[in-house]
Amino acid sequence: MRIYNFSAGPAVLPLPVLEEAQRDLVALPGVGMSVMEISHRSAAFENLLNQAIEDIRALANIPSSYRILMLQGGATLQFSMVPMNLLMAGATADYIDTGSWADKAIKEARKVGSVNVAATTKGDKYSRLPAQQELTLTPGAAYVHVTTNNTIEGTEWKAIPDVGSAPLVADTSSDMFSGPIDVARFGLIYAGAQKNLGPSGVTLVIIREDLLARSTDGLPIMLNYKVHADNNSLYNTPNTFGVYILGLTMKWLRSLGGLDAIGARNERKAAKLYAEIDRTGFYRGTAQKKSRSRMNVTFRLPTEEHEKAFVKESTAAGLDGLKGHRSVGGMRASIYNAFPEDGVEALVQFMREFERKHG
């Protein structure tokens, strides 16, 4: 029996994807070997990689002027790669500080060059996102960095801010392909796969081709976007199994009807859960309502003792991973693309029964 997995990542994967991978694990059809055994230089694997790239491009309607890369090191490595490749000498990068991961990205960028924090909501404990008028942008900035969804604090941009002509760089690790996205608005998008895209160990990077010219030969070769683009993400041995599962997940998303359909489904799931949180006041959402995330629903109970009991009893009921991040406490329900709607219903029913018993 599968439990409902509310973990923030590695997170739930689509059951049809897991079942297909299980069926073909020992021998890929027409190959006679496991995907974990075939060479990354083989035609079989290159076909898998290229098909995954094609499905990503079709799913998000990505223009031909963008390159799609499958890298390693997670989003955390991108905190360094982005400024190393895009922050030219003498220029300044703008960062919008909306949460713990944005703060980490800022700290890494400052090791590379000049950084301007264009806005921060740290004083509000990252419970909201800044308004457009709060942004203090640098004229001629090398790029502007935004974190589209804040996994720990439970906030998400409903509309990406206007940053002018500077290339917009986005960490989309926890809401990538959770709804429609206008890729043409961005210079570079990156996301660790382990929340919405596939298993851990693969990092998706979508970069506008003209920005590859900023990647200089003086960079370490494995940290150079242009090297990876020139080699179709095959400069070194990629996470072959991770790419395979990501490719299956992209097919699954397309089979659901694409980003419009998955976006509507995610809106329904989040709305049901927030309605229960707001129903009586026993539960209290930690993010301000206009900034609430569809992916990571964060909330508190009346006391820490209630919260300890909630974690214990929910886990026993087959609802796993609801304990909030250690830095903020409380509860967090991560309901990514693959999380089933009946799992949200099960959580809502558990919350009502818990309130009846403990309220």
Beta strands, then each sheet from edge to edge (+ up, - down):
strand 1: 4-5
strand 2: 66-71
strand 3: 92-97
strand 4: 114-120
strand 5: 143-147
strand 6: 149-150
strand 7: 155-156
strand 8: 168-171
strand 9: 188-192
strand 10: 203-208
strand 11: 284-285
strand 12: 296-300
strand 13: 319-320
strand 14: 331-334
sheet 1: 1+ 13+
sheet 2: 2+ 10- 9+ 8+ 5+ 3+ 4+
sheet 3: 6+ 7-
sheet 4: 11+ 12- 14+
end
